[in-house]
Structure formats: structure tokens, C-alpha cells
Amino acid sequence: MFSSEYTTRIVDPVLDDLLDDSPAVLITGPRACGKTTTARRRARTIVRLDVPAEAAQFHSDPDAALRRLEPPVLIDEWQNVPAVLPAIKRLTDEGSEPGGFILTGSVRFDHAPELWPGTGRIARLRMFGLTEAELAGGPELDVLIPRLVDGELQGPRSTEDLPGYLSRAVRGGMPTPALGERTGVRWYGDYLEQFVDSDLASAGATVDGGRLMAYLMALAENTAGSPSDATLYTAAGVTARTARRYDELLAGLGIVDLAPAWTTNRIKRLSSRRKVYMTDTGLTAAALQADIDDILADGHLFGRMIDAFVAAQLRPVLVATRRRTLHHVRSSDGRHEVDLLIDLGHRGVVAIEIKAAAAVTAKDARHLTWFRDSLGSRFARGIVLHTGPATFELGDRIVAAPISALWA
């Protein structure tokens, strides 16, 4: 049984299933999102490779060091001793039992292929910060997506308003501030400083801290937008090549997520430009040095923050259920845009519009109506998520609902 002090995570049942089937599981995600806390509950032996005394024997002879440990073994911050991966591969090749090893770290192997000898042997699982559903004590892993498809988002009238949602967004989802252990503003400021000063170095990257911070600010200003590459690297004063490197590093460390443009042969002339998100809205606010009052005073910014906040509620569920990433849709001429899209394969697509407004009408669903009429039978549901209190129909397969319906 989990203790009452542990906040149940969306990934818990998925991690347990992976450990039942795989000899080793790697959990990736941004620093301090809860990877180690979640993993250590399933480990009999814990090794911290960011502690020199514990890492020494793994530098010397990782195979022998692993053989001496009683499984399940948690190897925390594995990237400090990359040789541990081929050693685990060799052990799994010898026929290790499922669930023998759990590795945690911030680097995604997609961006470090030279460090990835475990393909097919080590299952991977991504984690993010806490969602509001997790904080409310009910991560509805198997429920939320069907509710979205069916439009069954009825619940008690929401008591949240725009400042309330922005308060949640600025607080962020990282466990330390989200659970009230430290105030978000100061904690995220320290987080950014440590990220630039030491996290990238521990991942083997050498960067100019000032330029990277400028690039992070440009990303924060454009979160939930589709800026051109030139917009970002010009704003940060870096070259296109440097910006591409930053994108790779930030995505690999879980700081940035790119929502690709969704395409279909049923609709012509769709934009191919991806949508850019900082994965944690608390970090976004910190990068901008903006509090709730600052955000409320900027209509452009609070719209983006609400969009990014909604994406942060959905992204962990999609990853945990092994579904594809969030997408977005925009016509090439810019006349139509769907903020977020979930592709469910043969079950169709769920299209989501996000409005930082308490009162919405059929006019606010015009892009969903265009998308429904263009897509035809593949359109499963359109949802306008808003900051008002009520859920109501807006048309055929289109419903309006409070943002809080994602967790209430």
C-alpha cells in the first residue's frame, strides 16, 4: 500500500505494468518532477550516481557493481556514469527477471543516441510535473480520454475564474511548489539558475548561460505559439545553428515540448509549423519574471498561459496511455486554427479550442465547426474549454466545458 504522504501519479499503473514485463525501465523527465520519488517506492536497493562515493565502483567495474545489488535496483541519475547502460544490457542479455532495474535521469535517448545501447531491452517512460487531477487525488488515467471523446464533461458548476486558473498556472506543476513545500516564484527562479549553471553540464552540454537564458525567455514569450525559427533565434541573439542545438537540449531535458502540426489528405493547405510549449507553466512565468498581475495585464500572454496550462493537464495522460503526442491544426492562410488535437486512430480525433473567457458562444467554436465539416466522420468531438462555470452544447459533436472539467 502507498502511504498517505505519497501523491499518486498518473504513471503509477503504467510503471507497474512495464516492470512486470521488462527487465529494466528508464524514467525520463525534467529534474524535480518526481521521478525518483515514484521509482524508489518500487526499489529494494537504491544507488545514487550523483554521489561520488556511490558512483566510484560503477566507474571502475559497472558489471560487478550491478551483480552485487539486490533487485529491484533503482539507479538514480544514471547519466553520471553512462557505462551503466551497456552493463545493464549485458545482464539482461543473460536473462534477468522482469523489473530488475529502474533508471532515472533527465536525458532522453532520442537526443543522445551514442549513449543508448538498450533499445529493445529497456522500456522507457516519460514523466512531467503534477497535473491538477493528481493534486486532487484522482488521476483518471482510464477515464479522461473517453470523457473527452464522448463529450461527457458534466459536473458541478465550476467556481474557478481566470485569476484562479492563472494562479494554478503560475504555481506550476513541479511537486515542491505544487504541494506547497516552497513558494513557486522563488523555487522556480532557483530552478532556472541551477538548470543553466549545472543541469546542462551534467548532461554533457557546454552552453553560454546568458544566451541560453535569453533563448528561454523567447520561448516563454511564445509558449503555446507557432513562432518561426527566426523569431526565436533573432529575439535571443543566437544563430540558427545554436537555436537548433538549444531546442534539442531543452526537449531532451524535458523543459520544452513541441506539438507537431497535424495533417490529413482530407484538408488541403495546412500549415506544417510546430507549436512550442514550455512544459511547466510555473517555469514559464519564472523565465518571464511575471506574476499573476503582470500576466492579467497582457491579454496576449494570459491567453498563451491558459493554453499551456491546459496542455500540461493533457500531456501526461497521453504519454501514460501510450498515445501519440498533442498536435495542433492551422490552415496555411491563418484563417482557421485548432489549439490542440488528440488523434485516437480509428476512434477519430478530439479537437480542442481554449478560451480565456467566462462566456463563450457558437462563434467561439467556429474553427471547430470548420474542422468538423472539413474532416467529416473522423471528427469525434470538439471541445471549447473556457474559464466560465458551465457545460453546454454548441453544435453537432461540439461542447463547451470549464477547464476544471479536466479534473473535477
N, C-alpha and C positions, 0 to 999 in steps of 0.2 A: 504493500500500500504506500502511496505517496503521502508525505507529511503535509499538514495544512500550510506549511510555510512555502511550499513549492507552488508556483503558478503553472498550472497545466498548460502545455504548449500544443499548438496545432500539430506539430510534427511528432508528438509522442507516439501515437499508434503507428505512424509510418516508420519511425525509427525502430520500434519493436519488431515490425514485420521484416524490415531489412536485416536486423540482427538474427532473426530466425532462419534467414535464407542465405546470408552472405558471411564469409569468414571474416571480413573486415568492412567497416563503414566509415567513410570520411564525412564529417560535418563541416561545411564551409559557411562563411557569412562574415559580416563586419565585426570588428572587435567589440566585445562587451554586449553582444546581442543575446547571450545566454547559452552559447554552445557548450561550454564546459559544465555549467550548472546542470544542463539537461543530460549530458553524456555521463557525468560522474555518478548519477543515480543508477546506472546500469553496469558500473565497473567494480571489479573486486580489487584491482591494482591500478594505481594512478601514477603516471610518470609525467613530470613537467619538464619539457626540453628547453624551456626558457630559464631554467635554473641550472647554472653551470655545473654544480656538483652532480646533479641527476643526469645531465646530458653527457658527462665525460665518458662513461662506459659505452654509450651509443656511438660517440665519435670513434672510440677505439675499436670496438667489435660489436656492431649492432645485432648480428645474428645471435651471438652468445648472450647478449643482454636480453633480448626478447625471449629466448628459451628459458631463462631463469624466472620469468614472471608468471604469476598465476592468472589465467584468463577468467573473465573478460578483462582486457587491459585497455585503459584509456591512455593514449599518448597525446598529451596536450602540447599545442604549438609545435607540431611535427616539423614545420619548415625550418626550424633552427638546426635540425640535423637531417637534411634531405636523404641521407643514406638509409634512413629507417624504412623508406618505401620499398626499395628493392629487397631489403631484408624481409619485410612482411610478405612480399611476393614469393620469395623463396620458401618461406614457411607455409604459405597457402598452397603452393605447388606440391608440397609434401602431404597435403591432405588435412589441413586444420579444420576443426569443427566450426560450424556457423557461430557468429557472434564472438569470436576470439579477440578482435581488436576494434577499438573505436579511436579514430584520429580526429583531432580538432585543429583548425587553423583558419586563417583568413584568405589564403591564396586559392583561387580557382585554377584548376589544372588546364583549362582551356587557354589560359594566358601564360602557362609555364610548361609547355609540352616536354621540355627536356627533363623535367622533374617527375614525369608521370609514367612509371613503369607498371602501374597496376591496373591498366584497362582490362575490364572483364573479370577482375578479381576483387576489386574494392568498390563497393557501392557508394554512391555519392548522394548527399542530401544537403540542400541549402536551407539556412535559417535567416530570419530577419528579426527586427525588433518586435515587441509585443503589439498585437492588434487590440482594438477595443473589445472584441469578443473574448480574447484571452483574459484581459483585465477584468471583464465582467464575470469571469468564471465559467464560461461556456463556449469553448471553441467548437463551433458547429461544423466540423470538417465534412461530414457526410450530408449536411442539411442545406448549407448556404447556396451551393450551386443549383440544386433542384428548386429551391425557393426562387432564385433569380429566373430560371427557365420558365417556371410556372407563373411568375408574377405574384406569388403568394407572400407579399411583404406586409400584410396587415398586422397591426399590433396596436398597443396603446398609443394615443397621440403623443408625439414627441414633445418634450419640454425643452429641447435644445434650441438654440438660436445661433446666428452667425458668430457672435463673440464666443459662445460656448464651444463651437466646433474649432474655432481658431485657437482657443485655449488648449484644447486637446492636441492640436497640431503642433503648436509651439512647445508644449511639454515633450512631445516626441514619443517614440516607442521603445527606446533602449531601456532595459529593466531598471537600472539605477534611478533615473529621474521618473520613469513611468510609475514605479512603485513608491515614489515619494522619499527615497533614501537621500537624494540630494536635489536641489533646485535645478531645473533644466538649463537655465541660461548659463550659470557658472560651469555646470558639468560639461555641457556641450562645447563651451569655449575651451576648457581643458582638453577635451577630446580632440578638437581640431588641432590644437597645438601639438599634442602627442602624435597625432596622425602624421602631420607634416614633418615633425622632428625625428620620430623614431619608427613608426609603423612601416613606412615605405622602406627604410633602411633594413628592417628585419625581413622584408620581403625581397631583399636583394636589389632594390632600386635606388639610384642616386639621382636626386632632383634638386632644382633650385626652389627652396622653400617659398620665397617671395612670389615667384612666378606661378607656382602651383596654387598658392592661396588666392592669387588673382584669378586663376582659372576656375577654382572652386566657387568664387564669388560670381563669376559669369554664369556658371552652371546653375547656381542658386537663383539668380535673377531670371533665368529662363526655364526653371523647373516646370514640368508639365507642358512645355512648349516644343516647337519643332524648329529650333534655330538652325540656320546654315552653319556649316563648319567655320566659315569665315567670320560669322558673327561672334562666335565664341573665342577663336584664337586672336582675332583683332582686339576684342574687348580686354583680353588678358595680356596682350602684348607678347604673344609667343608665335612661333612658326607653326605651319600646318603639321609638320612632322612631329613637333613637340606635343601639339594638341592631341594627335592620334595616340602618342605614347601615354599621355595622361589619361585619355579615355580608357585605354587598355588596363592601366594600373588601377584606376578608380573602379572600373567594373570588376576587376579581379579581386579587389579587396571589399567588394560589396557596398561601396559608397554610392555608386551610380548604377542605374538600370535603364536600359534602352528598350523602349516599346516599339517594335518594328511596325511599319505600315502594313496593313492587311490588304491583300489584293485578291481579285476574283475575275474570271473571264466574263462574269455576268454584268460587271460595271466597268465601263471604259474610262480611261483618263483619270486614274487615281494617282495621287502623289506617292512617291517612294521614300520620302524623307521620314526618318525615325523621330520618335518623341523622346525627350530626355527627362529623366527623373533623378533627383537625389532621393535615395531610398528611405531616408528618415527626415520627416518634416521638422523635427527639432534641430537637426543638423543644418537644414536649410536656413532656418531662422538665425542660427548662430553665425553661419557664414555671411549672412546679410547684416548681422548685428541689429536685428529688428525684433521689437516686442509686439504684443498684440495691437497696441495703439498705432504703431508705425504701419503695420500691415492693414489695419482697418482704414487708414488714411489713404491707401493706394488701391483703388479698385482693380487695377491690373494685377497687382500682387496677391490680393486676397482671393481672387478667382483661381490663380495658379496654385495657391497653398491648399485650397479646398480640393481641387482636382488631385493634387499629390497626396493629400490625406486619404482620399477615397482609394487611390491606387495602392497605398500602403496597407489598407484593410484587405484588399483582394489578392495581392501578390503572394503572400504566404500560403493562402488556401490553394491557389492554382499550382504552386510548386509542390505542396504536400500531397496533392491528389494526382501528381504526375501529369498534369495538364500542361498545355503549352503556355507560353508567356502571354501577358497582356499585349494587345495590339491597339492600334487606333486607325481611323479611316479619315482621309481628307481628299476631296476632289482636287485635280490639278489646278483648277481655276480659283480655288479657295472659297467657293460659294457654299460648300457643304463640308461639315466635319463632325465626326462622331468621336467623342472624347476617349472612350475605352471600348474595347471589343474582346469578348471571350469566345474563342472558336471551340465548339464542342463536337466537331466532326459530324457524324451522321445525325446528331441531335440538333444541329443548326448552330446559329450564333446568337449571342446575347450582346446587344448594343446598349451602351450606357452614356447618357448625357449628364453632366454635373453642373448644377446651377447654384451659385452662392446667392440665392434669393428665397424669401419665405413664401412667395406667391408665384406659382407657375401656371401656365395655361397651355392650350394646344399649340400656340405659337412657339413655345419653348421646345416643343417636340418636332419642329419642322424638319430638322436634319434626320431624326429617326424615321419620320414619315417618308422622306426621300429615300432613305436607305432601305426601309421595308418594301417600298414599291419597286425599287430597283433590284433588290435581291430576290424577292418572291418567297418561295416556300422555305428557303434556308434561313429566313429570318424567324428565329424562335421567339424572341422577346425584346422589346425596347423599354428602357427604364430611364426616367428622369429623376435623378437623385437631387434633392433640394434641401434647404435649411429650414423649411417650414414644418408644420406639425402633422400633416395628414397624408394618407394614401388614397389615391383615386385613379380611375381610368381616364386615359387621354385619347384613346382610339383603339383600333384593332391591334391587339398584341402589344400595346404601349400603355405603361402605367407610370404614374408619378408616386414617389415614396420619399419619406425623410431619409437622410443619410444614416441616421441611427438605426434604421431598419436592418442594416448590415449586422448589427449585434444585439438589438433589443429583442 
